[in-house]
Amino acid sequence: MEPKLRDKLNFIGLRKLFALFVFSASPVFSQVILESKVDDIIISEIREIPRGPRPNFTGNCEYFSVESQSSLAIEISKLGWMVTSEVEHGPFHFVSFAGSATSITSGMCFIEQTNIAIFKDSFLIALVYTGPHNSHELAAVETNQKGAVSVISGGGVRYSSHEFEFRGNRITLDKEASSLVCGRHLVPQLSEYPILEARNQLAKYGWFPVDWESYLKTDAGKNSVKDDFYQNARLEYGLPEIETCSGTGVGYCSLIYQHDYAFLNVTTVGDIEGAQVLGFSSQCK
């Protein structure tokens, strides 16, 4: 077992629980190249998963565990881990699992000791894991708009900032790349960007604040609410694209941008001036 992986297992408190479940020996190790381009996230070729600390996902956290599971995920659950998501991508099967969860405010859960197991044709080929300071970063996986596999943070506010890329027999974990929406317009990677910086990035790609008068008359905008309560904030921060904000809890806000053939709804979290981008959705014109 690699030294870094041993350090990881020591960190999650398994030094005394080093009983291992050995999955079927895989003939595909040499056929798949695995690499991580993200600092402090490691991909190791293994066929063993250690026993977990049997976390108790209660309160808000109970909604972040997966009840309907594949046989592969069930085996991981039996080892004392909480399975948080599964995704299939061609012959590959990704299962995210965690060893710790804390229920916090605003319906959120802080998930730690996160890992992702990668299977090919039901054989375990790799484990993706982190160090102690960023152990929340691998809380879930999901298929994104590009058909790639996104990795979701479990640090309270959930956002996607990494993704698995597939090229031939190579799997690479990297920061999320630009997305193509409506088959025409690119959206740069925005997760965790301060909104003012994200706004500048969007402008480079041809995205600008929505024209509210015309937007509210479209199918995309007919159910939108340009909240008058935030008119002063629009003027003060130079953000006319603000639609509305939650006003409580962690402070979610919605901002609308437009391009020639699409609208973009960007969600931020935090006080408006220092808000960070959480994610986005798009609608075609």
N, C-alpha and C positions, 0 to 999 in steps of 0.2 A: 504493500500500500504506500502511496506517495507521501512524503513528509508533510506536505501542505494539507493533505486530506486528513492525516492523523491529527494535525493541529486543530482542524475544524471539528473533529469528533471530540477532542478534549474540551474545546470551547463549549460545545453544547451539552457537556456534563455526562458524557457516555463512557467515561474511562472505566467505570465499574460495570457497564452494561454492554460490553463489547461482544455480545452474542450476535452473530450475523445470519441473515437470511441469504442463502446463495441461490440466485436465479439460474436458470438453465445456461450452461456454458454457451457463449455466443461465437459462431463462426464468422461473424461480420466485423469483428474488431478491426482487422486490417483493411476492410473495405470502406470504412467511413473515417474521414478526417474531421476532427473536432477541434475548434479553436475559439477562444474568447478574446475580443479586442476591447473589452471593458475592464478598467482597472478594478482589482479586488473582487472580481468574479471569475471563478476557476471552473474549467470543465475537465474532469478526470475520467479516463476509461476504466470502468470497474464492472464487476458483476456481483457485488455484495453491497447490501444496504444494512447499516447497523440498526439495532433496536432503538426505538425512540423513547422519550420521556413521558409518553401518554398524556398529552396536554388536555386541559379541560376547556373547550370553547363554549363559554357561557355569556349571558347578556347579549350585547350587540354581536359578539363574535360567533354565536351559533349560526348566524346567517351566512358566514363565510366558509363553512365547511360543505363538502359535497356529499349528498346522501346516495344518489344513484351512481354507482361506480363500476368500472370494468374489473375483470378478474385481476389485472395487474395492480390496479389501485387498491383493491381489497387486500392483496398480499402486503402492500405497504402499510395499510391501516392496521393489519394484524401485528405488525412489528412495533406498534405504539406511536405512530405518527398520525396527524390529522391531515387528510387529503383535502386540498383547497380548490383544485381544478384539474381538468383533463382536456387535452386537445389531440386529435389525430391529424397528421399531415402526410399523406401518401403512406409509405410503409412505416413511418415514425409515429410513436405514441409518446406524448409528453405528460407527465404527472407531477404536479406541484404538491409539496407537503411541508408541514411546519411542526415545530416542537413547542411553541409558546404563543399565547394570545392574551391580550389585555383589552377588556371592554372600556372604551373612552367616550367622550362626549359626542353629541350630534350624530348618534347612530353609527359611530365609527369603531373600528377595531385595530389595535396595533399588533401586527403579526410578526413574530421573530423566529429565528432559527429556521429560515426558509431554504428550501432545496427544490431542485427539479430533476426527476429521473427521466432519462431518454431511453426508449426501447425502439428496436427495429425488428419487425416481424416477430414481436413478442419476446425478443431477447433483450435483456438489459445491456446497454452499451456504454452508458455514461451517467455521471452524477454532476450536476451543476450546483455550486455552493459558494458561499461568501465568507468574509472574515467577520469578527464580532461587531465591528463598528457599523457595518451595513447589512446586518443579517435580516433586514426586512425587505430587501429588494427583489426577492424571488417569490413573492406571495401567491402569484397566480399566472396562468397562461391563457391566452385567448387568440382566436383568429381575427386579424385586423382587416381593414377595408381592402388591403392589397393582397390578401390571401396568405400573408406571412404570419408567423406566430409571435405575438407580442408578449412581453413579460411585464407584469403588473406589480407595482410596489405595494407593500402592506403597512406602510408607515403612517397609518391613520387615514389621511387623504390618499385615495387610490389613483395612480396615474401610470401611464405607460411611457417608458423612456428607452427600453431596449427591445430588440427583436432578433429572432433566429432567422438567418438567411440560408437558403438552400441553393447550392450550385453543384450539380453533378453529385459526386460522393462526398462533398464537403458541407459541413454545418458550421456556420459562424455566428457567434453572438456578438452583436455590435449595437451601437446607439441607433435609434430609429432614424431611418432615412426619410426623405420627402415622400409625400403621398400624392397620388393622382386622383382628383375628384372630377366626377361627371365626364370622365374620359378626355378632359382637356387641360385642366389647371392643376399645377403643382402647389402643394402646401408644405412649407418647410417644417422640420422637426421643431416643435414649440414647447414640449413638456418641460415644466419648471422654469421657463423663461419669465422674467419680469414682464408684465404686460406692455410697458412702454418699449422695451427692447423687442418683444415679439411683434409689436405693431410695425416697427421699422423693418423687421425681417419679412413680414407679410407684404409690405409695400414693394420690396424688391422683387416679389413674385407676382406683382400686379393686383394685390388685394388691398382694397381701400374701404374706409368706413361707409356703411350703407347709407343710401339716400332714403330716409325714413318715409317721405311722402309717397314715393313710388313703391317702396318695399311693402308697406302695409296694404297695398292694393293687389299684391300678388298672392298666388296660392301658398307660397312658402311663408309669407308674412301676415296672412289674414288673421291668424290666431295669436300673433305676436302682441306684446304689450310694451309700448314705450313708456316706462314708468316715469311720470312727471316728478316724483319724489327725488329723482336723481338728476334733475336738470342742472342744479348748481354744481354737482360733481362733474357733469359733462363739460361745463364751462371751466371749472377750476383746474381740472387735470387735462383738458384738451382731448377728451375722449367722447366725441359725439355719438360714437357707436354703442355706448352702454344701453342695453335694453332694460335690465332690472338687476337687483341683487337680493339675496335672501334676507339681509338685514340682521340675522341672528346666527348663532353658532360660529362656524369657521368662516362665514362670509363668502358664499358663492356669488359670482356675478356672471351675467351673460352679455356678450358683446357681438355685434353682427357686422360682417364684412361682405363685400360683393366683388365679383369678377364679371367678365363678359357673359358667362353662361352658368354661374353658380353663386350661391350664398354660403357663407361660412359662419357658423355659430361657435364662438370660442368661449369656453368656461374657465373662469379663474377662481382662485381661492385666496382669501386674505383681504386686508384693507385695500381699497381701490388703488391708492398711490403706490403701494408695494406689492400688489397682487401678482401671483404667479399663475401661469397657464397650467390648467389641469388636463384639458383635452379639447376636442372640437368635433363637430358634426357638420355635414354639408347637405345642401339641397340644390338640385339642378333647376335652372330657370325653364 
